[in-house]
């Protein structure tokens, strides 16, 4: 096995794992002035021509091999480093601010929480099934298909709007962004909440009664 390992303790962990599994010290070669490490071991020690300096000698602080309870070889300790925790929290906060800035308060999106989770689960399931059944020789094929799908969706937005009677006359290029289906203002179709719609109806009735009294 070989890779560019930035930490020497990670190389020691892999080498120690190989030593534990094969019962003999592996050959660990590190390229000069690089972090490229090559670890080689065989059930037949005579088949390896390993220089004496490259024979693995386990340091005292070598981390133990990974297990089912700790399947992450890149984490030296049992805890997650603070850097990763801060990065994840920062991404969640930025995502929350972006969603609220575009879609409004989260309470308006509460009726569609089930659709969000169903979309995530279905997307993951389809991705797993596709990866098992279809083998693409080059990832560039996937990127090309994704780009083609985006181009087709953008090119056909006018046709989609014209085929939807409820979406005609909308200034938005996407049918679901029309005023009728807009989350913050709609009282028909996909409503925000019954309470907000009832408040708007009561305000309209009060304005109508006030106009009648003035007349």
C-alpha positions in Angstrom: 0.0 0.0 0.0 1.2 3.5 -0.7 -0.1 7.1 -0.3 1.0 10.6 0.6 0.7 10.6 4.4 1.3 14.0 6.1 1.6 12.4 9.5 4.3 10.0 10.5 2.1 8.4 13.2 -0.4 7.4 10.5 2.3 5.5 8.6 3.3 3.8 11.9 -0.4 2.9 12.5 -0.7 1.2 9.1 2.7 -0.5 9.5 1.8 -1.7 12.9 -1.5 -3.0 11.5 0.3 -5.0 8.8 2.7 -6.3 11.4 -0.1 -7.5 13.6 -2.0 -9.2 10.7 1.0 -10.8 8.9 3.1 -11.6 12.0 6.2 -9.9 10.6 7.5 -6.4 10.2 6.7 -4.7 6.9 9.0 -2.8 4.7 8.3 0.9 4.9 10.0 3.2 2.3 9.6 6.9 2.3 10.6 8.9 -0.8 13.3 11.6 -0.2 11.9 15.1 0.4 8.3 13.9 0.0 5.5 12.5 2.1 5.1 9.5 -0.2 5.2 6.3 1.8 5.2 2.7 0.5 4.4 -0.2 2.8 5.0 -3.7 1.6 4.6 -7.1 3.4 4.2 -10.7 2.3 3.4 -14.0 3.7 6.7 -15.2 2.3 9.5 -13.0 3.9 12.0 -14.5 1.4 10.1 -12.9 -1.5 10.9 -9.4 -0.2 14.2 -7.6 -0.8 13.9 -4.9 1.9 16.8 -2.7 2.9 17.7 -3.0 6.6 16.9 0.7 7.2 13.4 0.3 5.8 12.3 -2.6 8.1 9.6 -1.3 10.3 10.5 -0.8 14.0 7.5 0.0 16.1 7.8 3.2 18.0 6.5 3.3 21.6 3.8 5.8 20.7 2.4 4.0 17.7 -1.4 4.2 17.7 -3.3 0.9 17.9 -4.9 -0.5 14.7 -8.4 0.6 13.9 -11.4 -1.6 14.8 -15.1 -1.7 14.3 -15.5 0.6 17.3 -13.0 3.1 15.9 -13.0 2.7 12.1 -11.3 6.0 11.3 -7.5 5.6 10.9 -7.0 9.4 10.3 -8.2 10.2 13.9 -5.4 9.5 16.3 -7.4 9.8 19.5 -10.9 8.6 20.3 -12.3 12.2 20.2 -13.0 14.3 17.1 -10.5 17.1 16.7 -11.9 20.6 17.5 -11.0 21.8 14.1 -13.5 19.4 12.4 -16.2 20.3 15.0 -15.8 24.0 14.4 -15.8 23.5 10.6 -19.0 21.4 10.7 -20.7 23.9 12.9 -19.6 26.8 10.7 -21.0 25.1 7.6 -24.3 24.4 9.3 -24.6 28.1 10.5 -23.8 29.4 7.0 -26.3 27.0 5.4 -29.0 28.0 7.9 -28.4 31.7 7.2 -28.5 31.2 3.5 -31.7 29.1 3.6 -33.4 31.7 5.9 -32.3 34.5 3.7 -33.7 33.0 0.5 -36.7 31.1 1.8 -37.7 33.2 4.8 -38.3 32.0 8.4 -38.0 28.3 9.0 -41.5 28.1 10.4 -42.8 28.7 6.9 -41.0 25.6 5.7 -42.2 23.3 8.6 -45.0 21.7 6.5 -42.4 20.6 3.9 -39.9 19.0 6.3 -41.0 15.5 5.4 -40.4 16.3 1.7 -36.9 17.4 2.5 -36.0 14.2 4.3 -37.7 12.1 1.7 -35.7 13.9 -1.0 -32.4 13.3 0.8 -33.1 9.6 1.5 -34.3 8.9 -2.1 -31.3 10.7 -3.6 -28.9 8.7 -1.4 -30.7 5.4 -2.3 -30.6 6.1 -6.0 -26.9 7.1 -5.8 -26.1 3.8 -4.1 -28.1 1.7 -6.6 -26.6 3.6 -9.5 -23.0 3.1 -8.2 -23.6 -0.7 -7.8 -25.3 -1.3 -11.2 -23.5 1.1 -13.5 -19.7 1.4 -13.8 -18.5 4.6 -15.4 -14.9 4.4 -16.8 -14.3 8.1 -16.2 -15.9 10.5 -13.7 -15.9 13.1 -16.5 -18.8 11.2 -18.0 -20.9 11.9 -14.9 -19.9 15.6 -14.8 -20.9 15.9 -18.5 -24.3 14.3 -17.9 -24.9 16.6 -14.9 -24.0 19.7 -17.0 -26.2 18.5 -19.8 -29.1 18.0 -17.4 -28.7 21.6 -16.1 -28.5 23.0 -19.6 -31.7 21.1 -20.7 -33.6 22.2 -17.5 -32.6 25.9 -18.1 -33.4 25.8 -21.8 -36.8 24.2 -21.2 -38.0 26.5 -18.4 -40.2 28.5 -20.8 -41.9 25.4 -22.2 -42.5 24.1 -18.6 -44.1 27.4 -17.7 -46.4 27.5 -20.7 -47.5 23.9 -20.1 -48.6 24.8 -16.6 -51.8 26.9 -16.7 -51.4 28.0 -13.1 -47.9 29.3 -13.7 -48.6 31.5 -16.7 -47.9 35.1 -16.3 -45.2 34.5 -13.6 -42.0 36.5 -13.8 -40.0 33.7 -12.4 -38.3 31.3 -14.9 -39.3 28.3 -12.8 -42.9 27.2 -12.4 -42.8 26.5 -8.7 -41.4 30.0 -8.0 -44.7 31.6 -9.2 -46.8 33.7 -6.9 -49.4 31.0 -6.5 -46.8 28.5 -5.1 -44.7 31.0 -3.2 -44.3 30.0 0.4 -44.4 33.4 2.1 -47.6 34.7 0.4 -49.7 31.8 -0.8 -53.1 31.0 0.8 -54.1 28.5 -1.8 -52.4 25.5 -3.3 -49.4 24.9 -0.9 -50.3 27.1 2.0 -47.9 28.3 4.7 -50.2 27.6 7.7 -53.9 27.7 8.3 -53.4 30.4 10.9 -51.5 32.8 8.7 -54.1 32.4 5.9 -57.0 32.9 8.4 -55.4 36.2 9.6 -55.2 37.5 6.0 -58.8 36.6 5.4 -59.9 38.4 8.6 -57.9 41.5 7.5 -59.6 41.5 4.1 -63.0 41.2 5.8 -62.3 44.1 8.1 -61.1 46.3 5.2 -64.2 45.4 3.3 -66.5 46.3 6.3 -64.7 49.5 6.9 -65.2 50.5 3.3 -68.9 49.7 3.5 -69.3 51.8 6.7 -67.6 54.8 5.0 -69.8 54.4 2.0 
